[in-house]
Amino acid sequence: MFLKLNIIDRIKLPFRKDKELYAAFFDILGFYPHRIKYYKQALHHKSVASRGRKGAEEHNERLEFLGDAILEAISSDILYHHFKGQREGFLTNTRSKLVQRDTLNKLASEIGLNNLIYSNSHSVTHNSYLGGNAFEALVGAIYLDRGYDACMYFMRKRILGQLVNIEKVAKKEVNFKSRLIEWAQKNRINVEFRLVEEQRENGSSPVFITRVILEGLECECGRGYSKKESHQQAARETLKQLKTDQELTKAIFDAKAARTAQEEEPVALVPEA
């Protein structure tokens, strides 16, 4: 299907506008876009957002949201069929390594997507997730333009077929718990991993459920066939939550501020000598 589309697109390309952009996306995707507007939007960071006809800002955050969900679904699909017989925890861990921000940043650089992003210089300097966010937005653009099968083609043939070895990814150890603890220590935030439940599946293997507590506030839970695995899942989900839930993050820092204020409150009365 894609080979036929490529031949047709090659014939039409010289008569289109944005020839260089079409060619750049062909090199990245392995096929030409049909509706280039989605791909242009995927390249626009919020720092250089423009106004549409109805006055709304046009940038890649909505495409990023969509692409994140599509990317998780496709990765789950691929891993489910590739690692037959593996448990849910293994598949979840491997998927998280595939779609984590560091991996997406690296992929955006390797496929040349970083060279096409529109943003101001301040954003490039201060936003280490610029490439990864654009990669997610690109997947969202592909989905709107050509559908799920095209996204699967891009991930299978271009990414996993040429740039990422999922066998090596599965063996790579990523310590989300350490990342969360490191973030908490830098911000002087109290963190706790609380075992909230221990279940038995089919009367055999125990399943542990752990919840992360930050400054006394309940965050996400994680499940695993060991306490260590449940800690890793809880930490991963909490890191994602902190990235998206600004109200929770503010509440955590407010709680920290209240706690430290009490700890540093001076004693008014001087004891007798």
Phi, psi and omega in degrees: 000314184288328180297316179297318179297322181296318181296315179297316181295326180295325180290321184278338190305314183300339182266001181265158170283167177057041183302319182294322180291319176300316181294321179297319179289329175297318178297324182282315190267328188093003176204162182273145173293150171269311181246097188295340184299324180294321182288324175297317179295324179297336182272348187266111175286158183300333182294341179236032182298143176249169180261132177279186182297326181269007176090356180280147178291140179245110176211188191263009185293320179292320176295325177297316178300313180294314182298325178300315180292318180295319181297319178294319180296315181293317179298319178298316180300311182295313183293323180300318182276335181280316182257077183288133178090351180284149182286165181301318182300318179297314181296319180296316179298316181295319178298319181297328178288326179291321188256006179292157189299320181299319179295315181292323175300316181295318180296319179301322179289317185291326181272357177087011181293325181303328182288347184256351185289136175262118177199162177279162186297329179297319181294319179298320183289322189257355182242101181282354182257010186303312181294315180297321177295319179293326178298314177298318179297324178298317178297321176298321179294318179299317181298315180291327184279314188231354176095181186298318183298324179292322176297318178297317178300314180300314182290318182290308188278315187273315186272297183287332180284334186237328191245333186234130175260108186289340175294317178290321179300318181298328182274345181289134180267124176240120186260091180291328180297316179297322179296318180293316180296319179298317177298317181295319180294320179297328182259008179054047180252133178288130181233140180220139174252107188252122176287116185257339181197149174230118184249168175235124178266119181057031177069016183235265187293129177286146176238126183257139177239120183241141176243139175274134177241121178244117182052039178081357181261133182286130176246209187283161177255162175221145179247148178193162179276002171215162179297322180299316180295320179293326176296317181297316180294318179297319179294318180298312181295325179291321177298319176295320180296318180295329181289330187251333185261091183291328180294318178296314180301317178297318180297323179295315180290328175295319179294322177295317180298318179295320180294313182292328177296320178291321181293328184265001181295125184288151176278124187286319186268131176271129181294152178297143178286000000 
